Amino acid sequence: MDFLLYDGKVALALLVFYLFYRFLLKKETFHRFNRVVLVGTAVLSFLLPLCIITIHKPIEAAPVVPEPTIVATELPAQELVPLLEPAVPWWPTALTLLFWAGVAFVLARVTLSILSIVRIIRQGRLVREEDGCKIIVTERDIDPFSWMKYIVLSGKDWEAPHESILAHEKAHIGLGHSLEVLLVDVLSALQWFNPAIWMLRADLQELHEYEADDAVLRAGTNIKEYQYLLIRKAVSKSGYSVANSFNHSILKNRITMMSKSKSPLSRGLRVLYLIPLTCIGLGMQARTIYVAPDKDNEKILSERLSGTARTGVFQKNQAVLPEIVVVKYADASVKPEDINHGASLEDLQISDVLEADTAPVCSENFAMWLNTKLFYPQGCLHDGTVLVRFTVNKNGKVSDVNVMNGICEELDNAVVKLIGKSPVWTPATRKGKKVAVQLVQPVIFAIRTK
């Protein structure tokens, strides 16, 4: 589901970028510039959701909680019962399967199209020109098209005057249009449900034709004769989606664009719309982490998150990790009596011992990793301490995540789910051999009212 959420953000960014392009730049004659904008915004849409700005904001200091004291008394037996996982709804699995089925279908279509082109190239007759151009002459009755470094012509087109056709297809090859189409096809597979990607793909192919037509006319071809050639060839299609076809379904637009006056360069400044849109996207991705401003808490937070002496998170042979604090500022309508208080860390007695010679070490700073990913569920009015025990196996993976002391189902599940996704650890050792050990992570949830 995390990937589907990411892909949904990509779809929204892609739709916004494309709509602004369609209304501001589509009708201009900046063909190469518009190509860069279309391909660039498509790639940017996939990168933008990955760019998360973290803002550290000072808040009222939370009480400094001392390190847990180890005593001989174990927790009551009933509190050691693992938390029962809630029933998993069926729709996330169904949605995931549907999404990947769509991805597989689009990629299969692209692959079949490429294989069909490769088959035509292998079966055709290769003709090399002096400029190194590779021309494939086939007996099939198909429309001229180019793909990568190859130009494919039917025998009928090869025998007829074909200088303008070759100039058109050579322009496609020289400008790298096939690679752009292939890139957008791969992106389209991941966005197959999004109409914006398909309209973007069609506009990109349209720009490819405009550029190739412009190259032919710049070479000295008579515009009227070339337009008549396009009309004569507009009776068939190549049928290969990844190829650049000489004949395209945008004939009227191509003829209109040939006769259109060049757009003033000042209109190219409309592309500056990308700057505020990108800033808005980054702002929506920004994440605020509240930190306590008082010096004692800042010192403790710095020591815990700096990663200094990672094995130092364990005291002697204790298996209790330093607690982390998650603070939430409630709305003005929430009163102190509305908050449901759970057990504080001082009320809990923990006697877990690290039965190993060396402690396990997380590949990332585990306290920082938890702090940056654990958030208060919206609307939750419970606070207190969630105490979770988990196992770091011999292979360094986390398993058997159980709640020793809980607050409420929402907070308990949030901690259990996140620790279950922990980064890989370097396993603990005993007498030189890797061993599985159990660790205890206290998480303090605190609500502040105004």
Secondary structure, DSSP 4 states (H G I P E B T S, - for coil): -HHHHHHHHHHHHHHHHHHHHHHHTTTSS-HHHHHHHHHHHHHHHHHGGG---EEEEE-SPPPPPPPPPB-SPPPPGGGGSPPPPPPPPSHHHHHHHHHHHHHHHHHHHHHHHHHHHHHHHHHSEEEE-TT--EEEEESS----EEETTEEEEEHHHHHS--HHHHHHHHHHHHTTHHHHHHHHHHHHHHTTT-HHHHHHHHHHHHHHHHHHHHHHHHTT--HHHHHHHHHHHTT-----TTSEESS-TTHHHHHHHHHSPPPPGGGGGGGGGHHHHHHHHHHHH-EEEEE--SHHHHHHHHHHHS-TTGGGGS-TTB-BPPPEEEEEEPPTT--GGGPEE---GGG--B--B--SSB--EESS-HHHHHHHH--PPTT--EEEEEEEEEEE-TTS-EEEEEEEE-S-HHHHHHHHHHHHTPPPEEPEEETTEEE-EEEEEEEEEEEE--
